[in-house]
Amino acid sequence: CSEYQKVLKEDDIKAKYVMADSLYNQGKKQGKKGKLKKSLRLLDQIVPQYRGKPQGERLAYIYADTYYQLGSYFDSGYQFERFTKAYPRSEKAEEAYYKGAESYYEVSPRYSLDQTETHKAIDKFQQYISRYPDGEYIGEANELVGDLRDKLDKKQYEIAKQYHHTEDYKAAIAAFNNFIEDNPGSKYIEKAYFYKLDAAYTLAINSYRQLVPARLKEAKEYYGDYFKYYPDGEFSTRAGEISTDIENRLQNINNSNS
Amino acid sequence: QEDIPIANGKEYTIADIKVTGSSNYSENTVITFTGLRVGEKIYIPGDRMSNVIKKLWDLGLFSDINFYIDKVEGNDVYLELEIQEVPELRNVKINGLKKKKHREEILKKNKLKAGTKVTENLIATTRANIKEKYTSEGYLNTDVKIVTREVKDTADVQQSNSKVDMIVNVEKGDKVKIKSVNISGNEVFSDWKIRRQMKTKRKNFLRFWKRSKFIDEQYEKDKDKIVKKYKSQGYRDARIVSDSIIRLDEDDIAINLKIEEGNKYYFGNISFLGNSVYSDEQLKQVLGIQKGDVYNGVLLKKKIADTERPDGDDLTNLYQNNGYLFSQINPVETRVYNDTIDFEIRIVEGKEAYFDNVVVKGNDKTNDHVIYRNLRTRPGQKYSKEDVVRTVRELGQLGFFDAEQLSPEFKNVNPNDGTLDLEYNVVESGASQIELQGGYGGGGFVGTLGLSFNNFSLKGIFDKDAYKPLPMGDGQTLSLRAQAASYYQTYSLSFSEPWLGGKKPIRLTTSFSHTIQYYYDFYNRDKNSNRSFLITGGSIGLAKRLTIPDDYFTLSTALSFQHFNLKNYNVGLFNFPDGYSNNFAITVGLSRDNTFTNPIYPMGGSKFSITAKFTPPYSLWNGIDYGNLKNKPEYQDENGNPDLAKIDQQKFNWLEYYKIKFNGDWYNNLFDKFVLRTNVEYGFLGAYNNDRGIPPFERFYLGGDGLGGYSLDGRETVRLRGYPNQSLTPIDRNYTATTRGATRNDGATIYNKYSLELRYPITLKPSASIFALTFAEGGASYDGFRDFNPFELNRSAGFGVRIFMPAFGLLGIDFGYGFDPIPGTNSGPNGWETHFIIGQQF
């Protein structure tokens, strides 16, 4: 029976505390997950018992950090959150705020799934940033928030793009309009402007005859929007072609009417 | 947590904190709870201070918390924190309940555990909970008393008043029975008719196993129902003038109901006001009430807004399904004269509403594109309640989400702009199934491993992060199955993508399978590797949802190919031991499915399919006279007799047949959650060239559980309960078996089957759906149209149960009684059969 097993089974919480602490320190320094896992088993037992006692602060921190080091970010996010709530004045508070937010960042799933965690992560980073505007991790925090925002943008953009892809052009136009309104600074904005134009144009030329002129004019407006912001954009050639075609068609309609 | 002074708060430095009062905790611990520190600067009174108090309260450990300022020296403050700790529960004793189960239930429900903090609130709610529980069971005289008793812990003198024992005295008394229900004032309806509306029943020796107890809530509902009954028959003014409950003795009560019926009324003129979108005529048609009809308040309400059916044919839905989210419809009585009531239906149409943002939440496995492509409500579209209801139904049918928990939610509803956002909340449910079997059969161990992933992502297989535990979320299906025994192995793989290319719902299905069977030598109990039978095949198919005649239709086409190769192996299908056969066929199917909502347990709708499977008619152009083969020298042996092996090889080198099937299912919700399923099936297998004949493949086998087991010949097994598996071969087979050389095993070319099944769900939880069923069915199979008689059936009836668990798929057991003998025998009724059902056949 090893020393560890003995401590684990007996009731001496002091011994557990000492061993958990040293396993944590060794594990973290040497990057050994085995030691961290052992430490975690001890911590599971003693953290509730030390709650409210002077050692509780340090224990709560290493408990959260062990989860963090082990990569179980669901738990570390929650434990760091508890830590910052219980000990807002701790000297580890800044680190805990940041690591807590980072944990949620790690948990945030790919853009095409539910983004509850992403919103939560952004909130947490926001808290960190407003609390420690000159903080140690401020650069990273801003960068990671940028990543998360980008993910949300991509989600909304891809949904609108899917309406375009499935040829539901009316829904695509409405969805791109919402996207442009909600995320003016997004990196997908140019695409959104272009595909909105493309959707309006394709819808117009496939419409009943009496609807064509009005819809072409709408598409023409969208071309104006695109051209105003992206005269030399990625899609400007294709947009130009569409614009020329719209003009030709409108011309023909006018000619045949007169 | 910035500290902000309240009113004229002043900043102090904490010099000392003292803890007084009763507490189990050390002074240090309590101070740590507060988060305050000596030396800290703090406003008094201030935000931080009140937060500290709130924090302490939230712990739920103290029944009293007070901060005092002991003294102030300059800017230094000496604080005193007085706390009163809530006592902890040690023991609970429950008197008056005999059964341990009941006592434990109370402990569990009220969370009475050693260590629980005993607050006044806990005592009060516990008392109320117990009383309510027994009152609802008919013990109206239940009395509950709770006392707590302080415990002086002898072992630990330091502990003050921190522990209590709780003593709960429950006096249930006897169940209160309803001795009589006396109804007065009723002339139109008899006492009996009124009592029938009520669920609160009087005691009756015939009802000894049903309740005659009194439940307040039920009683209130019953009174409502009586009034409703009157209202539906023209008695607009009917009401219950008085009702009293009289206690006859300790255990018996009597109910006296006095009804005032009032006069019978009729509908007068009905006019509409405020309608601009629909004409009076259109609205009248939906309303369906004529002048002179007997007044029916219930019907009128239902025709304006049917609260029981969200898709009802009523005025509200007429507006709600066409964009008028904000419409309001109110019937107003404008004139009452004699027995006639004039109505004005006042309509506020409001602005047409359009969906703005439409979002899906809760999908933590399934990718957005899989869900959004199924939405019928899109940004910019006109609001329609019907579309919302149908979207919810169709999301449920995907099988990726818990159908019972799907909920649409309207957000940011803006009557001025006429816009609303829509949020669909989904809850993922497990969609993968595993089949793992092992057992003895056919002379050795047979092992089966089957995996079916119903929400697979092919794209994700090269992304290591996607393995959680498998790439999921693109709505594709991947099934793998391997079965191995000592003398045969079979492997199959299939993959399907419901939206090929992502543009339109075109389903691509591909499959591949390979089987190898060795000759099994029963003497040596070993396989003979030199004698084998091989089947290799594959198929590819496309199915497309149609928009005409409506979008419940699906058109599908598939190509399939199978190659059979025999090496010195007699299978009974062919008259040759060495040779090959190919089965290349095209299948075209048209189906319609509008069943809803739960695919496991459809509550309504119907399902039809008609399929035609056919091979190219080779004999039309290959110029072989199959009828004359036996006369040709190359198909004869040395003695000039026809060589059956050679003839069969020529006949079956490429199989030639066509097969037509029809399958129809209707689901009707009869009442409550009872659903009747009506099923009709027909199948026909024919040959283009009668000399070449119908091949021994692809035939129909009727009877039993209908589970397709291991077979070589592409047979189709059809379920018919109450008879042994595949036992119902055509009736005259036995008489001609010797002359035709046909075995009982070669199946039928025509079959028909009719089935009625009444189902009732026991539970429809996502973890396990269970329903019970009872059925009556009949079917028969024939060798040709000459024998076909759709009414000469093998009949059966029985009952069974189905359990669906996401991880295992569908499991079931049916007991069926066959009323007719098995064809070709004179055994009388076949009697009871037990069938086990495994897999996705409903």
Interface residues (C-beta under 8 A of the other chain):
Chain A: G52 K53 P54 G56 A86 Y87 P88 R89 P109 Y111 S112 L113 D114 T116 K155 E158 I159 Q162 Y163 H165 T166 E167 D168 K170 A171 I173 A174 A175 N178
Chain B: Q1 Y25 N28 T29 V30 T32 F33 G35 R37 D356 N357 V360 K361 G362 N363 D364 K365 T366 N367 D368 H369 Y372 R373 R378 P379 G380 Q381 G473 G502 K503 K504
